[in-house]
Amino acid sequence: MKKTTLLVLVTLVAGSVFATSAMADASRGKMVYMKKLKHICKKDAVKNGGVFAIKHNRRTWASLKKNGKLQEEWMKICPHGVKKIKKMKPKNINNLYDFVWKYASDGEVPSCG
């Protein structure tokens, strides 16, 4: 009985850890912005991630994602970053989406450079 209970507990904990890492995350989206777009978007007068995110409200960001137009919109906001935006992996797109949604014009105020 103890072995079965321990096995079930370990399985639940391991499953929750793997499920969490597979989900998108705004803090990871911040890292994606900082690493891939921060310096290049400054050429387009987007001085930081907060300015990038507040271009739209949460409803608009969600609509762009639903319609598959996120990357297209990001390329309009940051034309110098077109190559990097096109090369983004799906997990980075989802993380960056979570970032822009969380810190949209009607969302929270970010603390990033």
N, C-alpha and C positions, 0 to 999 in steps of 0.2 A: 504494500500500500504506500509506504514512504517513497519507494522508487518511482511509482506511477505519479504520485503527487509532485515529486521533484521534477520529473520529466515534463509534466504539463506546465509547471511554473517556468522552467527554463525555456520551453517552446514559446510560451506567451511573451516572455521578456525579449527573446531573440526576434520574434515576429514584430513586436512593436518598434524595436530599434531599426530593423530593416525597412519597415513601412515608413518611418519618419524620415529616413535618409532619402527615400525615393520621392518624397513630396517636394514641391517647390517651396522656396523660402525667400522672404524679402531681404533678410540679411545676406543671403548668398547672392541675391540680385544686386545688392549694393556692391558686393565684391566684384561681380561681373562688370558693373558700370565703371567702378574705380580702375579695374585692371585693363579693360578693353576699350572703353569709350571716353574716359575722363579727359585725357590730354587731347585727343583728336576732336572732340566736340567743342572744346574751347575755341577752336578756329571758327566755329559757327555761332559764337556768342552765347553758348550754353555753358555758363561758368561752373556749374556743379550738378550733381545728381538731383538735387531738389528742383532746380530750374527745369531739368529734363522731365521730371515726373509731373510737375504742375501745368504742363502744356494742356492737359485734359483733366476732366473730373473722373471719378471712379466708374460712372455709368458709361462714359465714352471709351475708357480703356477696356472695359469688359466687352463692349460692343465690337471694338476693333479685334479683340482676341477671338470672339465668337465668329466673326466674319473672315478670319485669317488674314487680317490687314495690319497686324502689329509691326512686323518688320518694315513694311512699306511706310508706315507712319513714323517709325524711328528714323528711317532714312530721310524723310522730309525734315524732321527736327534737326538731324545731324548729317547733312549731306557729305561731309568729309569722312564719315564713318561707314559709308555704304559697303565697302569690302568686308570690314569686320562684322557688320550686322548680317550680311548675307552668309558668312561662314559660321555663324553661331550654331551651336548644337542645340537640339530641342530642350535639354535640361536647362541650358543657359537662357534660352528664350522664356521658358516658364518661370525661372527665378527672376529674371529682369522684369517680366510682367508683374509678378507679385510685388516687386519693389515699386514700380510706377503706380500700381493700383493702391498700395498702402499709403504712398506719399503723394497721391494725386492732389489736385487743387482743393478738393473737399475732404482730404484725408489728414493724416498726421504730418507734423513738421519734421523733416529729416535732419540728421546731424552728420552730414558727409560733405566732403570736399570735392 
